[in-house]
Amino acid sequence: MLHGKLQLQPHPHPPVAPFSVPPPFSPPTTTTSSSSSRTHHLVHSAISPATPLSTTHEDDDALLALLRAGDTDAAYRLFSSSPSLPESPTAASRLLAQLSYSSNSSHTFSRAAGLLHRLRAQGGLSLLDANSLSLAASAAARSGNAHLAYSLLLSMLRRGLLPDRRAYTAAVSRLGPSRALRLFGAVLHYLRRAPVSPSSSFSLPDTAAFNAALSACADAGDCCRFRNLFDEMRNWGDGAAPDALTYNIAIKMCARAGRRDLVARVLERMLSAGLAPCATTFHSLVAAYVGFGDIPTAERIVQAMREGRTDVCLLLRQVAAEGNNDIVVVADEHSDVLEDIVGAKPEEGTEAPLLSRTYPPNSRVYTTLMKGYMNAGRVDDVVAMARAMRLEGETMPESRPDHVTYTTVISTLVAAGDIDRAHSVLDEMGRAGVPASRVTYNVLIKGYCQQLQMSRARELLEEMTTDAGIEADVVTYNTLMDGCVLMDNSAGALALFNKMRSCGVAPSTVSYTTLMKAFAASGQPKVAHKVFEEMEKDPRVTVDRAAWNMLVEGYCQQGLLDTAKQTVERMKERGVQPDVATYGSLAKGIAIARKPGEALVLWNEVKERCEAGAGRKPPFKPDEELLDALADVCVRGAFFKKALEIVACMEENGIAPNKTKYKKIYIEMHSRMFTSKHASQARQDRRRERKRAAEAFKFWLGLPNSYYGSEWRIGPLVSSHDDDDLS
């Protein structure tokens, strides 16, 4: 155990992920200052311009000369060494354009990002034109900094500038669904109002742009938005017509909406539109049925592909007609809007269209089916398929197992607890000449951590970094830290956390919460609080509900109930509502602190949340752990009326109360209650209501009890302000 002062190393500058070179929108050539002045803008409209610094035309001329000569590095050094900004918009725009265009490493893009930050700080963002900002946004998206691209593109729209379609397509394809759809909607809204001109053609959305937005809709499960964007495509000309990828995404959308019947009709819709399916189409079909848990249908599709059949549409019709009553799929309530996209249901007797050629399965299709076996716990089938892929790969290279295939096999064996066999698959990858990825090593490291073999996990980390030349990422360190938690080694978790930061790997939210968990589990809630404070200072992470819950749990485990309650109040003040885990920790803390009266207050709050959230989505639903903890405290504290309310709530939520445990508690602690023959009449009157509640609880337990009046009722959630005192 680690006691004393927590020593966290200072934050290093977060590294920028490597990225590929963006395609040129237009060569970064010299533009006249008059044309540049028409495209001035700010990244954030709320920025107040700073006092401009003095500069000379000679500095601008020298900067432009280096840029025209293609010496971007020297130009950037000249810009960095000068305390002033260029006077010429041409110089600043061209420097950003060339830095963005040549960004093929984290170092080069970090310079483009640094240029943007300096211009913003000194009020010089108005020097940049639309072309340079489009290039910067594209480079940012491709480098993994999609949020910077998002900000740049929205600022361009606010200033009336047209971004290149490839810039916003790159951003939309890499952002989360919510921001991606907001950005694409803003672009469409602006383009609808913008005057049509030849110069605006580079901004008009094409099929690739719509496909990126449709994929975001599918990821979000938004059927209505998907239908609206699909219908919108026809308004933007032939360049935005649906293609095979569009319908592949439609398969994903129908699967996400739980419509097995529509998935089976998408392939026919593609063929009727004159579009030839691709290998990804059949991968999407197999993935859809694997997602439904319909492994037999996925197997039939793969077998048809192996046999070279061209009547896959007929097969899908048979699948739709047969149905599968053993598989329950909940369809989205708005999924009917997708029916027009996939076309009407084929009439009986009509001939199913045939494929123009065969589509043999590739490793991606096989691996997807393998993941279905993995999810179903069919370990032997996963291993057998990998073996069959190796044999088939000797004659069909497309079927040869790749690193994703091997990683799937390793994940399956790790989940089954067969860690030695999983490691042998890693060795087999080396013999087959398939390099293992970081994900492969992370999965195997996690397996060793779960088996409490931390020395083997560290050996594998050394092998990954030294022999394979793969740097550990935040997932690697989080996995090892979690292993330290399982070993009750808070000092080891802290050492890994500091090593991660010293190596330039930025901690994630999970990193902080895992470290908090380590200290909370080792009985050091105050140290966990210091980690929480460090987390609040880190601008790269967000303090989420899990972090708050970990803090509450740490205090509750030590019986520091008052501090835990204060933390919950702070949590509410920050706009984070307690959830079931929060209340569950408080219930355990009440039991440890032996303050049964607090259980009544907590139960009333839980009850109010249940009633208030009855019509909300998702509703507040207490779990078994929370209700059982509250009922346990109430039974031990002889609050039988509240205990009956809680068990009624358990039964309402499909939770079977543990009558055996409560019966044992009652017999051990309360079997001699109300047996005194010397109690005064006043005391007997005061405890009459409590006695009736005790008799009702004994009746529920099945213990011998006296007859109580028929007017006694315990509803599911009785609202009562009566005190269950013991006097």
TORMARZA-793565 format. One record per residue (C-alpha): residue number from 1; residue in three letters; z, x, y. Coordinates in steps of 0.5 Angstrom, whole numbers. Layout:
% residues N
NUM,ala,Z,X,Y
...
END
This chain:
% residues 727
1,met,0,0,0
2,leu,-1,2,7
3,his,4,1,12
4,gly,5,3,19
5,lys,0,3,25
6,leu,-8,1,23
7,gln,-12,6,25
8,leu,-20,4,26
9,gln,-25,9,28
10,pro,-29,7,34
11,his,-35,3,34
12,pro,-41,7,33
13,his,-48,5,37
14,pro,-51,0,32
15,pro,-57,3,29
16,val,-64,-1,29
17,ala,-67,-3,23
18,pro,-74,1,21
19,phe,-80,-4,22
20,ser,-88,-4,21
21,val,-93,-3,27
22,pro,-95,-9,31
23,pro,-102,-11,31
24,pro,-105,-9,38
25,phe,-106,-15,43
26,ser,-110,-11,48
27,pro,-110,-4,49
28,pro,-105,-2,53
29,thr,-110,0,59
30,thr,-109,1,66
31,thr,-109,-5,70
32,thr,-109,-6,78
33,ser,-103,-8,81
34,ser,-106,-14,84
35,ser,-107,-17,77
36,ser,-100,-14,75
37,ser,-97,-18,80
38,arg,-99,-25,78
39,thr,-95,-23,71
40,his,-89,-21,74
41,his,-83,-24,71
42,leu,-75,-24,69
43,val,-72,-23,62
44,his,-67,-28,64
45,ser,-68,-33,70
46,ala,-61,-32,72
47,ile,-61,-25,73
48,ser,-60,-23,80
49,pro,-64,-17,83
50,ala,-61,-11,84
51,thr,-62,-7,90
52,pro,-68,-3,89
53,leu,-68,5,88
54,ser,-72,9,92
55,thr,-78,13,88
56,thr,-84,16,90
57,his,-92,15,89
58,glu,-92,22,86
59,asp,-87,20,80
60,asp,-91,14,79
61,asp,-98,18,78
62,ala,-94,23,74
63,leu,-92,18,69
64,leu,-99,14,69
65,ala,-102,21,67
66,leu,-98,22,61
67,leu,-99,15,59
68,arg,-106,16,60
69,ala,-106,22,56
70,gly,-102,19,50
71,asp,-96,23,51
72,thr,-91,17,50
73,asp,-85,22,49
74,ala,-86,26,55
75,ala,-87,20,59
76,tyr,-81,17,57
77,arg,-77,23,58
78,leu,-80,23,65
79,phe,-77,16,66
80,ser,-71,17,63
81,ser,-69,23,67
82,ser,-71,20,74
83,pro,-65,16,77
84,ser,-70,11,80
85,leu,-75,6,77
86,pro,-83,6,78
87,glu,-86,3,84
88,ser,-92,1,80
89,pro,-92,-5,75
90,thr,-97,-2,72
91,ala,-93,4,70
92,ala,-87,0,67
93,ser,-91,-4,64
94,arg,-96,1,60
95,leu,-90,5,58
96,leu,-86,-1,55
97,ala,-93,-3,52
98,gln,-94,4,49
99,leu,-87,5,46
100,ser,-87,-2,43
101,tyr,-94,-1,40
102,ser,-92,6,37
103,ser,-86,3,34
104,asn,-86,6,27
105,ser,-79,8,27
106,ser,-72,5,29
107,his,-72,11,34
108,thr,-78,9,37
109,phe,-76,2,38
110,ser,-69,4,40
111,arg,-73,7,46
112,ala,-77,1,48
113,ala,-70,-3,47
114,gly,-67,2,52
115,leu,-72,1,57
116,leu,-71,-6,57
117,his,-64,-6,58
118,arg,-65,-1,64
119,leu,-70,-5,67
120,arg,-65,-11,67
121,ala,-59,-7,69
122,gln,-63,-5,75
123,gly,-67,-11,77
124,gly,-73,-8,75
125,leu,-76,-13,70
126,ser,-81,-16,75
127,leu,-85,-10,74
128,leu,-87,-12,67
129,asp,-93,-16,65
130,ala,-94,-21,60
131,asn,-98,-16,55
132,ser,-93,-11,55
133,leu,-87,-17,54
134,ser,-91,-20,48
135,leu,-92,-13,45
136,ala,-85,-12,46
137,ala,-83,-18,43
138,ser,-87,-17,37
139,ala,-84,-10,36
140,ala,-77,-13,36
141,ala,-79,-18,31
142,arg,-82,-14,26
143,ser,-76,-9,27
144,gly,-71,-14,25
145,asn,-69,-16,32
146,ala,-71,-23,32
147,his,-66,-25,37
148,leu,-69,-20,42
149,ala,-76,-23,41
150,tyr,-73,-30,42
151,ser,-70,-28,49
152,leu,-76,-25,51
153,leu,-81,-30,49
154,leu,-77,-36,52
155,ser,-76,-32,59
156,met,-84,-31,59
157,leu,-84,-39,58
158,arg,-79,-40,64
159,arg,-83,-36,68
160,gly,-90,-39,67
161,leu,-93,-33,63
162,leu,-97,-34,56
163,pro,-94,-30,50
164,asp,-99,-28,45
165,arg,-99,-32,39
166,arg,-98,-26,34
167,ala,-92,-25,38
168,tyr,-89,-32,37
169,thr,-91,-32,30
170,ala,-88,-26,28
171,ala,-81,-29,32
172,val,-82,-35,29
173,ser,-83,-33,22
174,arg,-76,-28,22
175,leu,-71,-33,26
176,gly,-67,-38,23
177,pro,-70,-45,22
178,ser,-66,-48,28
179,arg,-68,-42,33
180,ala,-75,-42,30
181,leu,-77,-49,31
182,arg,-74,-49,38
183,leu,-78,-43,40
184,phe,-84,-46,37
185,gly,-83,-53,40
186,ala,-82,-49,47
187,val,-89,-46,46
188,leu,-93,-52,44
189,his,-89,-56,50
190,tyr,-92,-51,55
191,leu,-99,-50,52
192,arg,-100,-58,52
193,arg,-98,-57,60
194,ala,-102,-51,61
195,pro,-109,-51,64
196,val,-115,-50,59
197,ser,-118,-43,61
198,pro,-121,-37,57
199,ser,-116,-33,58
200,ser,-111,-37,55
201,ser,-114,-38,48
202,phe,-110,-32,46
203,ser,-104,-36,46
204,leu,-106,-42,43
205,pro,-103,-43,36
206,asp,-107,-42,30
207,thr,-106,-44,22
208,ala,-101,-38,21
209,ala,-97,-40,27
210,phe,-96,-47,24
211,asn,-95,-44,17
212,ala,-89,-40,20
213,ala,-86,-47,24
214,leu,-87,-51,17
215,ser,-83,-46,13
216,ala,-78,-46,18
217,cys,-78,-54,17
218,ala,-78,-53,10
219,asp,-72,-48,10
220,ala,-68,-53,14
221,gly,-70,-59,10
222,asp,-73,-63,16
223,cys,-78,-68,13
224,cys,-79,-71,20
225,arg,-81,-65,23
226,phe,-85,-62,18
227,arg,-89,-69,18
228,asn,-90,-68,26
229,leu,-92,-61,26
230,phe,-97,-62,20
231,asp,-100,-68,24
232,glu,-100,-64,30
233,met,-105,-58,27
234,arg,-111,-63,28
235,asn,-110,-63,35
236,trp,-111,-55,36
237,gly,-118,-55,33
238,asp,-121,-51,27
239,gly,-117,-45,28
240,ala,-110,-49,26
241,ala,-113,-53,20
242,pro,-109,-53,14
243,asp,-110,-48,9
244,ala,-107,-46,2
245,leu,-101,-43,5
246,thr,-100,-49,8
247,tyr,-100,-53,2
248,asn,-96,-48,-2
249,ile,-90,-49,4
250,ala,-91,-57,3
251,ile,-89,-56,-5
252,lys,-83,-52,-2
253,met,-82,-58,3
254,cys,-82,-63,-3
255,ala,-78,-59,-7
256,arg,-73,-58,-2
257,ala,-73,-66,-1
258,gly,-72,-67,-8
259,arg,-79,-71,-9
260,arg,-81,-69,-16
261,asp,-86,-74,-16
262,leu,-89,-71,-10
263,val,-89,-64,-12
264,ala,-94,-66,-18
265,arg,-99,-69,-13
266,val,-100,-63,-8
267,leu,-104,-59,-12
268,glu,-109,-65,-13
269,arg,-109,-66,-5
270,met,-111,-58,-4
271,leu,-117,-59,-9
272,ser,-119,-65,-5
273,ala,-119,-62,1
274,gly,-124,-56,-1
275,leu,-118,-51,-2
276,ala,-118,-46,-7
277,pro,-110,-45,-10
278,cys,-108,-38,-10
279,ala,-103,-34,-14
280,thr,-97,-36,-10
281,thr,-99,-44,-11
282,phe,-97,-43,-18
283,his,-91,-39,-16
284,ser,-89,-45,-12
285,leu,-90,-50,-17
286,val,-85,-46,-22
287,ala,-80,-45,-17
288,ala,-80,-52,-15
289,tyr,-78,-54,-22
290,val,-74,-49,-23
291,gly,-70,-51,-17
292,phe,-70,-58,-20
293,gly,-67,-55,-26
294,asp,-73,-57,-30
295,ile,-74,-51,-34
296,pro,-78,-54,-40
297,thr,-83,-57,-34
298,ala,-83,-50,-31
299,glu,-84,-47,-38
300,arg,-90,-51,-39
301,ile,-94,-49,-33
302,val,-93,-42,-35
303,gln,-95,-43,-42
304,ala,-101,-47,-39
305,met,-103,-41,-34
306,arg,-102,-36,-40
307,glu,-107,-40,-44
308,gly,-112,-40,-39
309,arg,-112,-48,-38
310,thr,-116,-51,-32
311,asp,-113,-58,-33
312,val,-106,-56,-30
313,cys,-107,-62,-25
314,leu,-107,-67,-32
315,leu,-101,-63,-34
316,leu,-97,-65,-27
317,arg,-100,-72,-28
318,gln,-96,-72,-35
319,val,-90,-69,-32
320,ala,-90,-74,-27
321,ala,-91,-80,-32
322,glu,-86,-78,-37
323,gly,-80,-76,-32
324,asn,-74,-73,-34
325,asn,-68,-78,-34
326,asp,-63,-72,-36
327,ile,-64,-69,-29
328,val,-61,-72,-23
329,val,-64,-70,-16
330,val,-62,-73,-10
331,ala,-68,-75,-6
332,asp,-68,-74,2
333,glu,-67,-81,6
334,his,-73,-79,10
335,ser,-78,-76,5
336,asp,-82,-82,5
337,val,-86,-79,11
338,leu,-89,-73,6
339,glu,-93,-78,2
340,asp,-99,-78,7
341,ile,-99,-71,7
342,val,-99,-70,-1
343,gly,-104,-76,-2
344,ala,-103,-83,-5
345,lys,-101,-83,-12
346,pro,-107,-82,-17
347,glu,-110,-89,-20
348,glu,-109,-89,-28
349,gly,-116,-88,-31
350,thr,-118,-83,-26
351,glu,-120,-76,-28
352,ala,-116,-71,-26
353,pro,-119,-65,-22
354,leu,-120,-58,-26
355,leu,-119,-51,-23
356,ser,-125,-47,-21
357,arg,-122,-41,-25
358,thr,-116,-39,-29
359,tyr,-109,-36,-26
360,pro,-106,-32,-31
361,pro,-98,-31,-29
362,asn,-96,-25,-26
363,ser,-89,-22,-25
364,arg,-87,-26,-20
365,val,-88,-32,-24
366,tyr,-85,-30,-30
367,thr,-79,-27,-26
368,thr,-78,-34,-22
369,leu,-78,-37,-29
370,met,-73,-32,-31
371,lys,-68,-34,-25
372,gly,-68,-41,-28
373,tyr,-66,-38,-35
374,met,-61,-34,-31
375,asn,-58,-40,-27
376,ala,-58,-44,-34
377,gly,-54,-38,-37
378,arg,-59,-37,-42
379,val,-58,-29,-43
380,asp,-62,-28,-49
381,asp,-68,-32,-46
382,val,-68,-27,-40
383,val,-68,-21,-44
384,ala,-73,-23,-49
385,met,-78,-25,-43
386,ala,-77,-18,-40
387,arg,-79,-15,-46
388,ala,-85,-20,-47
389,met,-87,-18,-40
390,arg,-87,-10,-42
391,leu,-91,-12,-48
392,glu,-96,-16,-44
393,gly,-96,-11,-38
394,glu,-99,-6,-43
395,thr,-106,-10,-42
396,met,-105,-14,-36
397,pro,-102,-10,-31
398,glu,-100,-16,-26
399,ser,-95,-18,-31
400,arg,-91,-11,-32
401,pro,-84,-12,-30
402,asp,-82,-10,-22
403,his,-76,-8,-19
404,val,-74,-15,-18
405,thr,-75,-17,-25
406,tyr,-70,-12,-27
407,thr,-65,-13,-22
408,thr,-66,-21,-25
409,val,-64,-18,-32
410,ile,-58,-14,-29
411,ser,-56,-20,-25
412,thr,-56,-24,-31
413,leu,-52,-19,-35
414,val,-47,-18,-30
415,ala,-45,-25,-29
416,ala,-44,-25,-37
417,gly,-39,-19,-36
418,asp,-44,-15,-40
419,ile,-43,-9,-35
420,asp,-45,-3,-40
421,arg,-52,-7,-42
422,ala,-53,-8,-35
423,his,-53,-1,-33
424,ser,-57,1,-39
425,val,-63,-3,-36
426,leu,-62,1,-30
427,asp,-63,7,-34
428,glu,-69,3,-37
429,met,-72,2,-30
430,gly,-72,10,-29
431,arg,-76,11,-36
432,ala,-81,6,-34
433,gly,-82,9,-27
434,val,-80,3,-23
435,pro,-75,5,-18
436,ala,-69,1,-17
437,ser,-68,-2,-10
438,arg,-61,-2,-6
439,val,-60,-9,-8
440,thr,-61,-7,-16
441,tyr,-55,-2,-14
442,asn,-51,-7,-10
443,val,-51,-12,-16
444,leu,-49,-7,-21
445,ile,-43,-4,-16
446,lys,-41,-11,-16
447,gly,-41,-12,-23
448,tyr,-36,-5,-24
449,cys,-32,-8,-18
450,gln,-31,-15,-22
451,gln,-29,-11,-28
452,leu,-24,-7,-24
453,gln,-28,0,-26
454,met,-27,2,-19
455,ser,-29,10,-21
456,arg,-35,8,-24
457,ala,-37,4,-18
458,arg,-36,10,-14
459,glu,-40,14,-19
460,leu,-46,9,-18
461,leu,-45,10,-10
462,glu,-46,17,-11
463,glu,-52,17,-15
464,met,-55,12,-11
465,thr,-54,16,-5
466,thr,-55,23,-8
467,asp,-60,22,-13
468,ala,-64,16,-11
469,gly,-64,17,-4
470,ile,-62,10,-2
471,glu,-57,9,4
472,ala,-51,5,3
473,asp,-51,-2,7
474,val,-46,-7,9
475,val,-47,-11,3
476,thr,-45,-4,-1
477,tyr,-39,-3,3
478,asn,-37,-10,3
479,thr,-37,-10,-5
480,leu,-33,-4,-6
481,met,-28,-7,-1
482,asp,-28,-13,-5
483,gly,-26,-9,-11
484,cys,-21,-5,-7
485,val,-18,-12,-6
486,leu,-18,-14,-13
487,met,-14,-7,-14
488,asp,-9,-9,-9
489,asn,-11,-3,-5
490,ser,-11,-4,2
491,ala,-11,3,4
492,gly,-18,4,0
493,ala,-21,-2,3
494,leu,-19,1,10
495,ala,-22,8,8
496,leu,-29,5,6
497,phe,-29,1,13
498,asn,-28,7,17
499,lys,-33,11,13
500,met,-38,5,14
501,arg,-37,5,21
502,ser,-37,13,21
503,cys,-44,13,17
504,gly,-47,8,23
505,val,-47,2,19
506,ala,-45,-4,23
507,pro,-39,-8,20
508,ser,-41,-15,19
509,thr,-36,-22,19
510,val,-35,-21,12
511,ser,-33,-14,13
512,tyr,-27,-16,17
513,thr,-25,-22,13
514,thr,-25,-17,7
515,leu,-21,-12,10
516,met,-16,-18,13
517,lys,-16,-20,6
518,ala,-14,-14,3
519,phe,-8,-13,8
520,ala,-6,-20,7
521,ala,-6,-20,0
522,ser,-1,-13,0
523,gly,4,-17,4
524,gln,2,-14,11
525,pro,0,-20,15
526,lys,1,-16,22
527,val,-4,-11,20
528,ala,-9,-16,18
529,his,-8,-19,25
530,lys,-10,-12,28
531,val,-16,-13,24
532,phe,-17,-20,27
533,glu,-16,-17,34
534,glu,-21,-11,33
535,met,-26,-17,30
536,glu,-25,-21,37
537,lys,-27,-14,41
538,asp,-34,-13,37
539,pro,-39,-16,40
540,arg,-44,-16,34
541,val,-40,-21,30
542,thr,-37,-28,31
543,val,-30,-30,29
544,asp,-31,-35,24
545,arg,-27,-40,21
546,ala,-26,-36,15
547,ala,-23,-30,19
548,trp,-18,-35,22
549,asn,-16,-38,15
550,met,-15,-31,13
551,leu,-10,-30,18
552,val,-7,-36,17
553,glu,-6,-35,9
554,gly,-3,-28,11
555,tyr,2,-31,15
556,cys,3,-37,10
557,gln,4,-32,4
558,gln,10,-29,7
559,gly,13,-35,9
560,leu,12,-34,16
561,leu,10,-41,17
562,asp,12,-42,25
563,thr,7,-36,26
564,ala,2,-39,22
565,lys,2,-46,26
566,gln,1,-42,32
567,thr,-5,-39,29
568,val,-8,-46,28
569,glu,-6,-48,35
570,arg,-10,-42,37
571,met,-16,-44,33
572,lys,-16,-51,35
573,glu,-16,-48,42
574,arg,-22,-44,41
575,gly,-26,-50,38
576,val,-25,-48,31
577,gln,-23,-54,27
578,pro,-18,-53,21
579,asp,-21,-55,14
580,val,-19,-56,7
581,ala,-17,-48,6
582,thr,-13,-48,13
583,tyr,-9,-54,11
584,gly,-8,-51,4
585,ser,-5,-45,6
586,leu,0,-49,11
587,ala,2,-53,5
588,lys,3,-47,1
589,gly,7,-44,7
590,ile,11,-50,7
591,ala,13,-49,0
592,ile,15,-41,1
593,ala,19,-43,7
594,arg,22,-48,4
595,lys,21,-53,9
596,pro,19,-60,6
597,gly,20,-64,13
598,glu,14,-60,15
599,ala,10,-63,9
600,leu,11,-70,12
601,val,8,-67,19
602,leu,2,-64,15
603,trp,0,-70,11
604,asn,0,-74,17
605,glu,-5,-70,20
606,val,-9,-69,14
607,lys,-9,-77,13
608,glu,-11,-78,20
609,arg,-17,-73,19
610,cys,-19,-77,13
611,glu,-19,-83,17
612,ala,-23,-81,23
613,gly,-28,-77,19
614,ala,-30,-83,14
615,gly,-36,-84,18
616,arg,-38,-77,19
617,lys,-43,-72,16
618,pro,-40,-69,12
619,pro,-33,-73,12
620,phe,-27,-69,11
621,lys,-25,-69,4
622,pro,-18,-66,2
623,asp,-19,-62,-5
624,glu,-14,-62,-11
625,glu,-11,-55,-9
626,leu,-9,-58,-2
627,leu,-6,-65,-5
628,asp,-3,-62,-11
629,ala,1,-57,-6
630,leu,3,-63,-1
631,ala,5,-67,-7
632,asp,9,-62,-10
633,val,13,-61,-4
634,cys,14,-68,-3
635,val,17,-69,-10
636,arg,21,-63,-9
637,gly,24,-66,-3
638,ala,25,-73,-6
639,phe,20,-76,-1
640,phe,17,-81,-6
641,lys,14,-85,-1
642,lys,10,-80,1
643,ala,9,-77,-6
644,leu,6,-84,-8
645,glu,1,-84,-2
646,ile,-2,-77,-4
647,val,-3,-79,-11
648,ala,-6,-85,-9
649,cys,-11,-81,-4
650,met,-12,-76,-10
651,glu,-14,-82,-15
652,glu,-19,-84,-9
653,asn,-22,-78,-9
654,gly,-23,-77,-16
655,ile,-17,-72,-17
656,ala,-13,-73,-23
657,pro,-5,-72,-21
658,asn,-1,-68,-26
659,lys,4,-73,-28
660,thr,7,-68,-33
661,lys,9,-63,-28
662,tyr,11,-68,-23
663,lys,15,-71,-28
664,lys,19,-65,-30
665,ile,20,-64,-23
666,tyr,24,-70,-22
667,ile,28,-70,-29
668,glu,30,-63,-27
669,met,32,-64,-19
670,his,33,-72,-18
671,ser,35,-75,-25
672,arg,42,-76,-22
673,met,40,-79,-16
674,phe,43,-85,-13
675,thr,49,-85,-19
676,ser,55,-84,-14
677,lys,60,-90,-15
678,his,64,-88,-9
679,ala,58,-88,-3
680,ser,60,-93,2
681,gln,57,-99,4
682,ala,53,-96,10
683,arg,51,-90,6
684,gln,48,-95,0
685,asp,44,-99,5
686,arg,41,-93,9
687,arg,39,-90,2
688,arg,36,-97,-1
689,glu,29,-96,2
690,arg,29,-89,-1
691,lys,32,-92,-8
692,arg,26,-97,-8
693,ala,21,-91,-7
694,ala,24,-87,-12
695,glu,24,-93,-17
696,ala,17,-94,-16
697,phe,15,-86,-17
698,lys,19,-87,-23
699,phe,15,-93,-25
700,trp,8,-89,-24
701,leu,11,-83,-28
702,gly,12,-87,-34
703,leu,20,-86,-33
704,pro,25,-91,-35
705,asn,26,-95,-28
706,ser,29,-101,-25
707,tyr,25,-107,-23
708,tyr,23,-107,-16
709,gly,21,-113,-12
710,ser,13,-115,-12
711,glu,13,-114,-5
712,trp,13,-107,-6
713,arg,6,-104,-4
714,ile,3,-97,-4
715,gly,-4,-97,-1
716,pro,-9,-91,-1
717,leu,-7,-89,6
718,val,-1,-92,8
719,ser,1,-91,15
720,ser,8,-91,16
721,his,13,-88,21
722,asp,19,-89,17
723,asp,23,-82,16
724,asp,24,-80,9
725,asp,31,-77,10
726,leu,36,-75,5
727,ser,42,-78,8
END
